[in-house]
Amino acid sequence: MSGFPSRPLASHMRQPSLSANVGGQSPALVARVNEKKAELENLKELRHLSAEVATQMEALEQKLATLSDGTEAKLPKPAADAVDRDETPLPQTLVRIPTEHAPALQAHAEGAAEEASG
């Protein structure tokens, strides 16, 4: 214990051992760290792609809402259409009966009636 301080010597001795551990990592540990870094990059890319898909889905949702609103505005609902039919009177149906053959048909009908009764 002559004149050397014990504390600085101990920390001086520890420092090279720490740097030796960092520099001399086992290959398995280095491979594992590199594997985790690659996994982190893949997860970051997945998060980015997921955000893009979510943005596209929101845009699609808005477009579908626009389409839905547009069709509802253009087409009448069936219940309203049925009410309109009841309120609007329809014109009478016009049936044209040709009269040029009427005497011949009447004579034929009378002849058939006489044969059936006689």
PyRosetta script that sets phi, psi and omega in degrees:
from pyrosetta import init, pose_from_sequence

init()
pose = pose_from_sequence("MSGFPSRPLASHMRQPSLSANVGGQSPALVARVNEKKAELENLKELRHLSAEVATQMEALEQKLATLSDGTEAKLPKPAADAVDRDETPLPQTLVRIPTEHAPALQAHAEGAAEEASG")
pose.set_psi(1, 48.7)
pose.set_omega(1, -174.7)
pose.set_phi(2, -70.5)
pose.set_psi(2, -81.9)
pose.set_omega(2, -177.9)
pose.set_phi(3, -137.9)
pose.set_psi(3, 11.0)
pose.set_omega(3, -178.7)
pose.set_phi(4, -90.3)
pose.set_psi(4, 128.5)
pose.set_omega(4, 176.6)
pose.set_phi(5, -72.7)
pose.set_psi(5, 138.1)
pose.set_omega(5, -176.4)
pose.set_phi(6, -78.6)
pose.set_psi(6, -34.2)
pose.set_omega(6, -177.3)
pose.set_phi(7, -65.9)
pose.set_psi(7, -55.2)
pose.set_omega(7, -179.6)
pose.set_phi(8, -59.4)
pose.set_psi(8, -32.3)
pose.set_omega(8, 179.3)
pose.set_phi(9, -66.2)
pose.set_psi(9, -41.6)
pose.set_omega(9, -178.7)
pose.set_phi(10, -66.2)
pose.set_psi(10, -43.6)
pose.set_omega(10, -179.8)
pose.set_phi(11, -70.9)
pose.set_psi(11, -30.7)
pose.set_omega(11, 176.7)
pose.set_phi(12, -67.0)
pose.set_psi(12, -34.3)
pose.set_omega(12, 179.7)
pose.set_phi(13, -75.2)
pose.set_psi(13, -30.8)
pose.set_omega(13, -179.6)
pose.set_phi(14, -73.8)
pose.set_psi(14, -36.4)
pose.set_omega(14, -174.9)
pose.set_phi(15, -59.0)
pose.set_psi(15, -47.4)
pose.set_omega(15, 177.6)
pose.set_phi(16, -63.4)
pose.set_psi(16, -31.8)
pose.set_omega(16, -179.9)
pose.set_phi(17, -69.2)
pose.set_psi(17, -36.0)
pose.set_omega(17, 176.9)
pose.set_phi(18, -66.1)
pose.set_psi(18, -44.2)
pose.set_omega(18, 179.8)
pose.set_phi(19, -68.1)
pose.set_psi(19, -29.3)
pose.set_omega(19, 177.2)
pose.set_phi(20, -68.9)
pose.set_psi(20, -36.4)
pose.set_omega(20, 178.1)
pose.set_phi(21, -68.0)
pose.set_psi(21, -41.4)
pose.set_omega(21, -178.7)
pose.set_phi(22, -67.0)
pose.set_psi(22, -44.9)
pose.set_omega(22, -177.9)
pose.set_phi(23, -73.6)
pose.set_psi(23, -27.7)
pose.set_omega(23, -175.7)
pose.set_phi(24, -106.5)
pose.set_psi(24, 43.8)
pose.set_omega(24, 179.6)
pose.set_phi(25, -66.5)
pose.set_psi(25, 151.5)
pose.set_omega(25, 179.5)
pose.set_phi(26, -70.6)
pose.set_psi(26, 148.3)
pose.set_omega(26, 180.0)
pose.set_phi(27, -60.4)
pose.set_psi(27, -31.7)
pose.set_omega(27, 179.0)
pose.set_phi(28, -66.4)
pose.set_psi(28, -39.4)
pose.set_omega(28, 179.2)
pose.set_phi(29, -68.4)
pose.set_psi(29, -40.7)
pose.set_omega(29, 177.8)
pose.set_phi(30, -63.4)
pose.set_psi(30, -42.3)
pose.set_omega(30, 178.8)
pose.set_phi(31, -63.6)
pose.set_psi(31, -40.0)
pose.set_omega(31, 179.9)
pose.set_phi(32, -65.8)
pose.set_psi(32, -41.2)
pose.set_omega(32, 178.6)
pose.set_phi(33, -64.2)
pose.set_psi(33, -43.1)
pose.set_omega(33, 178.5)
pose.set_phi(34, -64.4)
pose.set_psi(34, -37.3)
pose.set_omega(34, 177.1)
pose.set_phi(35, -62.1)
pose.set_psi(35, -44.1)
pose.set_omega(35, -180.0)
pose.set_phi(36, -67.3)
pose.set_psi(36, -36.2)
pose.set_omega(36, 177.3)
pose.set_phi(37, -64.1)
pose.set_psi(37, -42.9)
pose.set_omega(37, 177.9)
pose.set_phi(38, -64.4)
pose.set_psi(38, -39.8)
pose.set_omega(38, 177.9)
pose.set_phi(39, -63.4)
pose.set_psi(39, -40.2)
pose.set_omega(39, 177.6)
pose.set_phi(40, -62.6)
pose.set_psi(40, -42.9)
pose.set_omega(40, 178.4)
pose.set_phi(41, -63.1)
pose.set_psi(41, -41.2)
pose.set_omega(41, 177.9)
pose.set_phi(42, -63.6)
pose.set_psi(42, -39.8)
pose.set_omega(42, 179.1)
pose.set_phi(43, -67.2)
pose.set_psi(43, -37.7)
pose.set_omega(43, 176.9)
pose.set_phi(44, -64.0)
pose.set_psi(44, -42.2)
pose.set_omega(44, 178.2)
pose.set_phi(45, -65.0)
pose.set_psi(45, -40.7)
pose.set_omega(45, 178.1)
pose.set_phi(46, -62.6)
pose.set_psi(46, -41.5)
pose.set_omega(46, 177.9)
pose.set_phi(47, -62.6)
pose.set_psi(47, -41.6)
pose.set_omega(47, 179.3)
pose.set_phi(48, -64.3)
pose.set_psi(48, -46.1)
pose.set_omega(48, 179.6)
pose.set_phi(49, -65.2)
pose.set_psi(49, -38.0)
pose.set_omega(49, 177.9)
pose.set_phi(50, -63.6)
pose.set_psi(50, -38.8)
pose.set_omega(50, 177.6)
pose.set_phi(51, -64.6)
pose.set_psi(51, -39.2)
pose.set_omega(51, 177.5)
pose.set_phi(52, -64.6)
pose.set_psi(52, -43.1)
pose.set_omega(52, 179.0)
pose.set_phi(53, -63.3)
pose.set_psi(53, -41.2)
pose.set_omega(53, 178.8)
pose.set_phi(54, -62.9)
pose.set_psi(54, -40.0)
pose.set_omega(54, 178.0)
pose.set_phi(55, -64.1)
pose.set_psi(55, -43.4)
pose.set_omega(55, 178.8)
pose.set_phi(56, -64.8)
pose.set_psi(56, -38.2)
pose.set_omega(56, 178.6)
pose.set_phi(57, -65.9)
pose.set_psi(57, -38.4)
pose.set_omega(57, 177.5)
pose.set_phi(58, -65.1)
pose.set_psi(58, -40.6)
pose.set_omega(58, 178.0)
pose.set_phi(59, -64.2)
pose.set_psi(59, -41.2)
pose.set_omega(59, 178.2)
pose.set_phi(60, -64.6)
pose.set_psi(60, -39.7)
pose.set_omega(60, 177.8)
pose.set_phi(61, -60.8)
pose.set_psi(61, -42.0)
pose.set_omega(61, 179.2)
pose.set_phi(62, -65.9)
pose.set_psi(62, -40.2)
pose.set_omega(62, 178.9)
pose.set_phi(63, -64.9)
pose.set_psi(63, -42.0)
pose.set_omega(63, 178.9)
pose.set_phi(64, -65.7)
pose.set_psi(64, -37.3)
pose.set_omega(64, 177.3)
pose.set_phi(65, -64.1)
pose.set_psi(65, -38.9)
pose.set_omega(65, 177.8)
pose.set_phi(66, -64.6)
pose.set_psi(66, -43.5)
pose.set_omega(66, 178.8)
pose.set_phi(67, -62.8)
pose.set_psi(67, -43.5)
pose.set_omega(67, -179.5)
pose.set_phi(68, -63.3)
pose.set_psi(68, -46.6)
pose.set_omega(68, 178.8)
pose.set_phi(69, -63.3)
pose.set_psi(69, -37.8)
pose.set_omega(69, -179.3)
pose.set_phi(70, -65.1)
pose.set_psi(70, -41.4)
pose.set_omega(70, -179.6)
pose.set_phi(71, -71.1)
pose.set_psi(71, -35.3)
pose.set_omega(71, 178.8)
pose.set_phi(72, -67.2)
pose.set_psi(72, -32.3)
pose.set_omega(72, -178.8)
pose.set_phi(73, -74.4)
pose.set_psi(73, -29.3)
pose.set_omega(73, -175.1)
pose.set_phi(74, -88.1)
pose.set_psi(74, -38.3)
pose.set_omega(74, -174.0)
pose.set_phi(75, -99.1)
pose.set_psi(75, 134.6)
pose.set_omega(75, 176.6)
pose.set_phi(76, -73.1)
pose.set_psi(76, 152.1)
pose.set_omega(76, 178.1)
pose.set_phi(77, -78.6)
pose.set_psi(77, 147.4)
pose.set_omega(77, -177.7)
pose.set_phi(78, -59.0)
pose.set_psi(78, -37.4)
pose.set_omega(78, -179.4)
pose.set_phi(79, -64.5)
pose.set_psi(79, -41.9)
pose.set_omega(79, 178.8)
pose.set_phi(80, -67.7)
pose.set_psi(80, -34.9)
pose.set_omega(80, -179.9)
pose.set_phi(81, -66.4)
pose.set_psi(81, -39.2)
pose.set_omega(81, 179.4)
pose.set_phi(82, -65.9)
pose.set_psi(82, -37.9)
pose.set_omega(82, 178.3)
pose.set_phi(83, -65.4)
pose.set_psi(83, -40.7)
pose.set_omega(83, 179.3)
pose.set_phi(84, -63.4)
pose.set_psi(84, -36.2)
pose.set_omega(84, -179.7)
pose.set_phi(85, -66.2)
pose.set_psi(85, -39.3)
pose.set_omega(85, -179.9)
pose.set_phi(86, -67.3)
pose.set_psi(86, -34.6)
pose.set_omega(86, -176.7)
pose.set_phi(87, -79.3)
pose.set_psi(87, -31.2)
pose.set_omega(87, -176.8)
pose.set_phi(88, -90.3)
pose.set_psi(88, 116.7)
pose.set_omega(88, 178.1)
pose.set_phi(89, -72.8)
pose.set_psi(89, 137.8)
pose.set_omega(89, 178.5)
pose.set_phi(90, -88.1)
pose.set_psi(90, 148.7)
pose.set_omega(90, 178.2)
pose.set_phi(91, -70.0)
pose.set_psi(91, 155.0)
pose.set_omega(91, 178.8)
pose.set_phi(92, -69.6)
pose.set_psi(92, 145.8)
pose.set_omega(92, -179.8)
pose.set_phi(93, -76.6)
pose.set_psi(93, 133.8)
pose.set_omega(93, -179.6)
pose.set_phi(94, -103.0)
pose.set_psi(94, 121.2)
pose.set_omega(94, 179.2)
pose.set_phi(95, -115.3)
pose.set_psi(95, 125.2)
pose.set_omega(95, 179.1)
pose.set_phi(96, -99.7)
pose.set_psi(96, 125.5)
pose.set_omega(96, 178.4)
pose.set_phi(97, -112.0)
pose.set_psi(97, 121.7)
pose.set_omega(97, 179.5)
pose.set_phi(98, -67.8)
pose.set_psi(98, 136.2)
pose.set_omega(98, -176.5)
pose.set_phi(99, -103.7)
pose.set_psi(99, -6.7)
pose.set_omega(99, -177.1)
pose.set_phi(100, -67.5)
pose.set_psi(100, -27.9)
pose.set_omega(100, 179.3)
pose.set_phi(101, -100.0)
pose.set_psi(101, 6.1)
pose.set_omega(101, -174.8)
pose.set_phi(102, -60.4)
pose.set_psi(102, -47.9)
pose.set_omega(102, -179.1)
pose.set_phi(103, -61.8)
pose.set_psi(103, -38.9)
pose.set_omega(103, -179.0)
pose.set_phi(104, -68.2)
pose.set_psi(104, -40.8)
pose.set_omega(104, 179.0)
pose.set_phi(105, -66.5)
pose.set_psi(105, -36.6)
pose.set_omega(105, -179.8)
pose.set_phi(106, -67.8)
pose.set_psi(106, -40.9)
pose.set_omega(106, 179.2)
pose.set_phi(107, -66.0)
pose.set_psi(107, -40.1)
pose.set_omega(107, 179.3)
pose.set_phi(108, -65.0)
pose.set_psi(108, -42.2)
pose.set_omega(108, 178.8)
pose.set_phi(109, -64.6)
pose.set_psi(109, -38.9)
pose.set_omega(109, 178.8)
pose.set_phi(110, -67.6)
pose.set_psi(110, -38.4)
pose.set_omega(110, 179.0)
pose.set_phi(111, -65.8)
pose.set_psi(111, -39.4)
pose.set_omega(111, 179.3)
pose.set_phi(112, -68.4)
pose.set_psi(112, -33.9)
pose.set_omega(112, 179.6)
pose.set_phi(113, -70.0)
pose.set_psi(113, -38.6)
pose.set_omega(113, 179.9)
pose.set_phi(114, -67.5)
pose.set_psi(114, -38.3)
pose.set_omega(114, 179.9)
pose.set_phi(115, -67.7)
pose.set_psi(115, -35.8)
pose.set_omega(115, -178.8)
pose.set_phi(116, -70.6)
pose.set_psi(116, -34.9)
pose.set_omega(116, -177.7)
pose.set_phi(117, -86.4)
pose.set_psi(117, -22.1)
pose.set_omega(117, -172.2)
pose.set_phi(118, -108.3)
pose.dump_pdb("model.pdb")
